[in-house]
Amino acid sequence: MIVDCLYSTAVNEQERDQATPDPGPGYLRIGQLARRTGVSPELLRAWEQRYGLLQPTRTPGGFRLYSAADEARVQHMQSLVSGGLAAAQAADLILSREPAPGTVSASATILDQEAGNLSASLDRLDEQAANTALDRLFSAYTVETVLQDVVLPYLHRLGGRWAAGEVSVAQEHFASNLLRGRLLGLAQGWGQGHGPGAVLACLPGEQHELGLLIFGVALSRRGWRITYLGTNSPIGAVADIARSLLPAVAVLLSINPDSFLGHAREIEKLARQVPVLIAGTGATPEVARQTQTHALDQDPVTAAQAIDRDHSARGNVQRRQ
Protein backbone atom coordinates (compact mmCIF):
# COMPACT_ATOMS: atom_id res chain seq x y z
CA MET A 1 0.00 0.00 0.00
CA ILE A 2 1.12 3.54 -0.71
CA VAL A 3 -0.70 4.76 2.39
CA ASP A 4 -0.03 2.85 5.58
CA CYS A 5 -0.91 3.99 9.09
CA LEU A 6 1.44 3.71 12.01
CA TYR A 7 -0.31 1.27 14.26
CA SER A 8 -3.26 -1.07 14.27
CA THR A 9 -6.61 0.50 15.16
CA ALA A 10 -7.38 0.18 18.84
CA VAL A 11 -10.74 0.43 20.58
CA ASN A 12 -11.06 3.62 22.60
CA GLU A 13 -11.56 3.09 26.27
CA GLN A 14 -14.69 4.69 27.65
CA GLU A 15 -14.22 7.42 30.23
CA ARG A 16 -15.61 6.63 33.66
CA ASP A 17 -16.95 9.35 35.92
CA GLN A 18 -17.38 7.42 39.12
CA ALA A 19 -15.46 8.51 42.19
CA THR A 20 -12.07 6.96 42.72
CA PRO A 21 -10.09 7.16 45.97
CA ASP A 22 -6.68 7.54 44.33
CA PRO A 23 -5.39 8.89 41.03
CA GLY A 24 -5.43 5.68 39.03
CA PRO A 25 -5.00 5.33 35.28
CA GLY A 26 -6.75 8.15 33.46
CA TYR A 27 -6.90 10.44 36.50
CA LEU A 28 -4.65 13.40 37.28
CA ARG A 29 -4.16 15.80 40.14
CA ILE A 30 -4.31 19.45 39.21
CA GLY A 31 -0.53 19.84 39.18
CA GLN A 32 -0.20 16.97 36.72
CA LEU A 33 -2.97 18.40 34.56
CA ALA A 34 -1.22 21.77 34.57
CA ARG A 35 2.09 20.25 33.47
CA ARG A 36 0.50 18.21 30.69
CA THR A 37 -1.52 21.08 29.24
CA GLY A 38 0.73 24.04 29.99
CA VAL A 39 -2.12 25.84 31.79
CA SER A 40 -1.37 27.09 35.30
CA PRO A 41 -3.25 25.56 38.25
CA GLU A 42 -4.70 29.00 39.00
CA LEU A 43 -6.19 29.33 35.54
CA LEU A 44 -7.49 25.75 35.63
CA ARG A 45 -9.29 26.52 38.91
CA ALA A 46 -10.72 29.70 37.39
CA TRP A 47 -12.05 27.82 34.36
CA GLU A 48 -13.54 25.22 36.68
CA GLN A 49 -15.18 27.69 39.06
CA ARG A 50 -16.33 30.33 36.58
CA TYR A 51 -17.44 28.20 33.65
CA GLY A 52 -17.76 24.63 34.92
CA LEU A 53 -15.26 23.54 32.25
CA LEU A 54 -13.70 20.85 34.44
CA GLN A 55 -15.70 18.17 36.22
CA PRO A 56 -13.35 16.52 38.71
CA THR A 57 -14.08 13.70 41.09
CA ARG A 58 -12.71 13.84 44.64
CA THR A 59 -10.80 11.51 46.91
CA PRO A 60 -12.13 10.89 50.45
CA GLY A 61 -9.53 13.46 51.53
CA GLY A 62 -11.03 16.09 49.23
CA PHE A 63 -8.35 16.13 46.52
CA ARG A 64 -9.62 16.83 43.03
CA LEU A 65 -8.94 14.17 40.39
CA TYR A 66 -9.23 15.09 36.71
CA SER A 67 -10.06 12.70 33.88
CA ALA A 68 -8.90 12.49 30.27
CA ALA A 69 -12.17 14.21 29.33
CA ASP A 70 -11.18 17.18 31.53
CA GLU A 71 -7.78 17.28 29.85
CA ALA A 72 -9.42 17.25 26.41
CA ARG A 73 -11.66 20.18 27.40
CA VAL A 74 -8.64 22.17 28.56
CA GLN A 75 -6.83 21.52 25.27
CA HIS A 76 -9.92 22.52 23.32
CA MET A 77 -10.27 25.65 25.46
CA GLN A 78 -6.65 26.59 24.73
CA SER A 79 -7.24 26.19 21.00
CA LEU A 80 -10.37 28.35 20.96
CA VAL A 81 -8.97 31.08 23.20
CA SER A 82 -5.73 31.28 21.21
CA GLY A 83 -7.91 31.67 18.13
CA GLY A 84 -9.41 34.86 19.58
CA LEU A 85 -12.57 33.57 21.28
CA ALA A 86 -13.40 34.93 24.74
CA ALA A 87 -12.97 32.40 27.54
CA ALA A 88 -16.66 32.44 28.50
CA GLN A 89 -17.72 31.91 24.88
CA ALA A 90 -15.18 29.14 24.41
CA ALA A 91 -16.37 27.32 27.53
CA ASP A 92 -20.02 27.63 26.49
CA LEU A 93 -19.19 26.26 23.04
CA ILE A 94 -17.29 23.28 24.46
CA LEU A 95 -19.88 22.37 27.07
CA SER A 96 -22.83 22.84 24.72
CA ARG A 97 -21.39 20.24 22.38
CA GLU A 98 -21.12 17.49 24.98
CA PRO A 99 -23.97 14.98 24.73
CA ALA A 100 -26.35 14.25 27.55
CA PRO A 101 -26.19 10.62 28.71
CA GLY A 102 -27.89 8.28 26.27
CA THR A 103 -28.25 10.85 23.50
CA VAL A 104 -26.48 11.52 20.22
CA SER A 105 -25.04 15.03 20.27
CA ALA A 106 -25.15 17.60 17.52
CA SER A 107 -21.37 17.62 17.84
CA ALA A 108 -21.17 13.96 16.85
CA THR A 109 -23.35 14.71 13.84
CA ILE A 110 -21.03 17.54 12.83
CA LEU A 111 -18.04 15.23 13.19
CA ASP A 112 -19.56 12.63 10.85
CA GLN A 113 -20.73 15.29 8.40
CA GLU A 114 -17.38 17.05 8.13
CA ALA A 115 -15.53 13.72 7.96
CA GLY A 116 -17.71 12.84 4.98
CA ASN A 117 -17.07 16.25 3.43
CA LEU A 118 -13.32 15.77 3.87
CA SER A 119 -13.35 12.35 2.22
CA ALA A 120 -15.45 13.52 -0.72
CA SER A 121 -13.32 16.64 -1.21
CA LEU A 122 -10.09 14.64 -1.26
CA ASP A 123 -11.57 12.16 -3.74
CA ARG A 124 -12.40 14.96 -6.20
CA LEU A 125 -9.03 16.69 -5.64
CA ASP A 126 -10.69 19.80 -4.18
CA GLU A 127 -8.02 21.40 -2.02
CA GLN A 128 -10.12 24.33 -0.81
CA ALA A 129 -13.08 22.19 0.25
CA ALA A 130 -10.83 19.66 1.99
CA ASN A 131 -9.05 22.37 3.95
CA THR A 132 -12.39 23.96 4.84
CA ALA A 133 -13.63 20.64 6.23
CA LEU A 134 -10.44 20.27 8.27
CA ASP A 135 -10.72 23.86 9.52
CA ARG A 136 -14.26 23.20 10.74
CA LEU A 137 -13.20 19.98 12.44
CA PHE A 138 -10.24 21.56 14.23
CA SER A 139 -12.37 24.51 15.36
CA ALA A 140 -14.99 22.22 16.89
CA TYR A 141 -12.90 19.38 18.34
CA THR A 142 -9.54 18.75 19.92
CA VAL A 143 -6.65 17.92 17.64
CA GLU A 144 -6.50 14.42 19.14
CA THR A 145 -10.17 13.79 18.38
CA VAL A 146 -9.82 14.86 14.76
CA LEU A 147 -6.70 12.77 14.24
CA GLN A 148 -8.07 9.67 15.95
CA ASP A 149 -11.69 9.75 14.80
CA VAL A 150 -11.37 11.29 11.34
CA VAL A 151 -7.86 11.29 9.85
CA LEU A 152 -6.71 7.82 10.90
CA PRO A 153 -9.93 6.04 9.81
CA TYR A 154 -9.75 7.91 6.51
CA LEU A 155 -6.17 6.77 5.93
CA HIS A 156 -7.08 3.16 6.71
CA ARG A 157 -9.94 3.34 4.21
CA LEU A 158 -7.77 5.06 1.61
CA GLY A 159 -5.13 2.35 1.88
CA GLY A 160 -7.73 -0.36 1.40
CA ARG A 161 -9.37 1.46 -1.49
CA TRP A 162 -6.04 2.02 -3.23
CA ALA A 163 -5.13 -1.66 -2.86
CA ALA A 164 -8.52 -2.57 -4.34
CA GLY A 165 -8.05 -0.19 -7.27
CA GLU A 166 -10.92 2.05 -6.18
CA VAL A 167 -8.84 5.24 -6.11
CA SER A 168 -6.16 6.42 -8.50
CA VAL A 169 -2.52 7.11 -7.75
CA ALA A 170 -3.28 10.79 -8.30
CA GLN A 171 -6.07 10.75 -5.70
CA GLU A 172 -3.86 8.93 -3.19
CA HIS A 173 -0.93 11.30 -3.71
CA PHE A 174 -3.18 14.35 -3.49
CA ALA A 175 -4.80 13.21 -0.22
CA SER A 176 -1.49 12.15 1.33
CA ASN A 177 0.26 15.39 0.48
CA LEU A 178 -2.61 17.59 1.66
CA LEU A 179 -2.86 15.76 4.99
CA ARG A 180 0.92 15.77 5.37
CA GLY A 181 0.92 19.53 4.95
CA ARG A 182 -1.74 19.99 7.60
CA LEU A 183 0.10 17.70 10.00
CA LEU A 184 3.32 19.63 9.49
CA GLY A 185 1.37 22.79 10.29
CA LEU A 186 0.26 21.24 13.57
CA ALA A 187 3.88 20.22 14.21
CA GLN A 188 5.21 23.77 14.24
CA GLY A 189 7.16 24.41 17.43
CA TRP A 190 6.99 20.78 18.55
CA GLY A 191 10.70 20.78 19.35
CA GLN A 192 10.29 23.48 21.99
CA GLY A 193 9.33 23.19 25.62
CA HIS A 194 10.70 21.49 28.70
CA GLY A 195 9.09 18.05 28.58
CA PRO A 196 10.75 14.73 27.79
CA GLY A 197 12.22 14.31 24.34
CA ALA A 198 11.47 11.84 21.55
CA VAL A 199 13.35 11.21 18.31
CA LEU A 200 11.14 9.96 15.47
CA ALA A 201 12.47 8.41 12.26
CA CYS A 202 11.55 6.10 9.41
CA LEU A 203 14.08 3.36 8.63
CA PRO A 204 16.36 3.65 5.60
CA GLY A 205 14.28 3.28 2.45
CA GLU A 206 10.97 3.86 4.28
CA GLN A 207 8.78 6.64 2.85
CA HIS A 208 5.54 6.12 4.82
CA GLU A 209 5.47 8.86 7.43
CA LEU A 210 1.88 10.01 7.98
CA GLY A 211 1.34 7.77 10.99
CA LEU A 212 4.64 8.89 12.48
CA LEU A 213 3.64 12.53 12.02
CA ILE A 214 0.31 11.89 13.74
CA PHE A 215 2.11 10.18 16.62
CA GLY A 216 4.52 13.11 16.95
CA VAL A 217 1.73 15.69 16.95
CA ALA A 218 -0.21 13.75 19.60
CA LEU A 219 2.89 13.33 21.77
CA SER A 220 3.90 16.98 21.43
CA ARG A 221 0.47 18.08 22.63
CA ARG A 222 1.19 16.22 25.85
CA GLY A 223 4.28 18.36 26.43
CA TRP A 224 6.96 16.25 24.75
CA ARG A 225 9.75 17.76 22.65
CA ILE A 226 9.88 16.14 19.22
CA THR A 227 12.97 15.78 17.05
CA TYR A 228 11.69 14.56 13.70
CA LEU A 229 14.11 13.00 11.21
CA GLY A 230 11.38 11.81 8.84
CA THR A 231 11.67 9.39 5.94
CA ASN A 232 14.69 7.31 4.92
CA SER A 233 16.73 8.03 8.06
CA PRO A 234 20.00 6.18 8.77
CA ILE A 235 20.14 4.46 12.16
CA GLY A 236 23.51 6.16 12.72
CA ALA A 237 21.86 9.56 12.42
CA VAL A 238 19.32 8.57 15.08
CA ALA A 239 22.17 7.41 17.33
CA ASP A 240 24.03 10.69 16.85
CA ILE A 241 20.96 12.69 17.78
CA ALA A 242 20.29 10.48 20.79
CA ARG A 243 23.83 11.01 22.09
CA SER A 244 23.43 14.75 21.70
CA LEU A 245 19.88 15.29 23.00
CA LEU A 246 19.45 12.36 25.41
CA PRO A 247 15.78 11.75 24.53
CA ALA A 248 13.47 9.62 26.65
CA VAL A 249 12.66 7.40 23.64
CA ALA A 250 13.48 6.85 19.99
CA VAL A 251 10.70 5.64 17.66
CA LEU A 252 11.58 3.83 14.43
CA LEU A 253 9.00 3.03 11.74
CA SER A 254 8.83 0.63 8.83
CA ILE A 255 6.03 -1.25 7.12
CA ASN A 256 8.42 -4.10 6.26
CA PRO A 257 9.71 -6.54 8.93
CA ASP A 258 12.79 -7.25 6.78
CA SER A 259 13.78 -3.60 7.03
CA PHE A 260 14.02 -3.92 10.80
CA LEU A 261 15.82 -7.26 10.62
CA GLY A 262 18.23 -5.93 8.01
CA HIS A 263 19.32 -3.27 10.51
CA ALA A 264 18.95 -5.43 13.60
CA ARG A 265 22.51 -4.99 14.85
CA GLU A 266 22.37 -1.21 14.53
CA ILE A 267 18.95 -1.06 16.19
CA GLU A 268 20.04 -3.33 19.04
CA LYS A 269 23.08 -1.10 19.57
CA LEU A 270 20.84 1.96 19.59
CA ALA A 271 18.55 0.26 22.12
CA ARG A 272 21.48 0.00 24.54
CA GLN A 273 21.82 3.77 24.27
CA VAL A 274 18.15 4.85 24.48
CA PRO A 275 14.79 3.03 24.83
CA VAL A 276 13.68 2.18 21.28
CA LEU A 277 10.07 1.71 20.21
CA ILE A 278 9.30 0.24 16.80
CA ALA A 279 6.15 0.99 14.84
CA GLY A 280 4.41 0.26 11.57
CA THR A 281 3.11 -3.00 10.15
CA GLY A 282 6.68 -4.29 10.12
CA ALA A 283 6.97 -3.93 13.89
CA THR A 284 6.00 -7.48 14.85
CA PRO A 285 6.60 -9.07 18.27
CA GLU A 286 9.29 -11.28 16.70
CA VAL A 287 11.06 -8.25 15.24
CA ALA A 288 10.91 -6.56 18.65
CA ARG A 289 12.44 -9.66 20.27
CA GLN A 290 15.27 -9.85 17.77
CA THR A 291 16.09 -6.13 17.98
CA GLN A 292 15.69 -5.76 21.78
CA THR A 293 12.98 -3.15 21.31
CA HIS A 294 9.31 -2.70 22.16
CA ALA A 295 6.64 -2.87 19.45
CA LEU A 296 3.82 -0.34 19.52
CA ASP A 297 0.52 -2.02 18.68
CA GLN A 298 -1.94 0.85 19.16
CA ASP A 299 -3.11 3.67 16.96
CA PRO A 300 -0.78 6.72 17.05
CA VAL A 301 -2.92 8.87 19.36
CA THR A 302 -3.55 6.08 21.87
CA ALA A 303 0.12 5.10 21.74
CA ALA A 304 1.18 8.68 22.50
CA GLN A 305 -1.16 8.77 25.48
CA ALA A 306 0.17 5.42 26.77
CA ILE A 307 3.82 6.43 26.39
CA ASP A 308 3.23 9.71 28.18
CA ARG A 309 1.33 7.98 30.97
CA ASP A 310 4.03 5.33 31.40
CA HIS A 311 6.78 7.95 31.43
CA SER A 312 4.93 9.99 34.05
CA ALA A 313 4.36 6.88 36.18
CA ARG A 314 8.07 5.99 36.08
CA GLY A 315 8.94 9.55 37.05
CA ASN A 316 6.57 9.41 40.01
CA VAL A 317 8.11 6.14 41.18
CA GLN A 318 11.63 7.53 40.91
CA ARG A 319 10.69 10.63 42.88
CA ARG A 320 9.26 8.49 45.69
CA GLN A 321 12.39 6.36 45.92
Buried (B, 14 or more C-beta within 10 A) or exposed (E): BBBBBBBEEBEEEEEBEEEBEEBEEBBBBBEBBBBBBBBEEEBBBBBBEEBEBBBBBEBEEEBBBBBBBBBBBBBBBBBBBEEEBEBEEBBBBBEEBEEEEEEEEEBEEBBEEBBEBBBEBBBEBBEEBBBBBBEBBBBBBBBBBBBBBBBBBBBBBBBEBBEEEEBEEEBBEBBBEBBEEBBEEBBEEBBEBEBBBBBBBBBBEBEBBBBBBBBBBBBBBBBBBBBBBBBEBBBEEBBEBBEEBEBBBBBBBBBBBEBBBBBBEBBBBBBEEBBBBBBBBBBBEEBBEBBBBBBBBBBBBBBBBBBBBEBBEEEEEEEEE
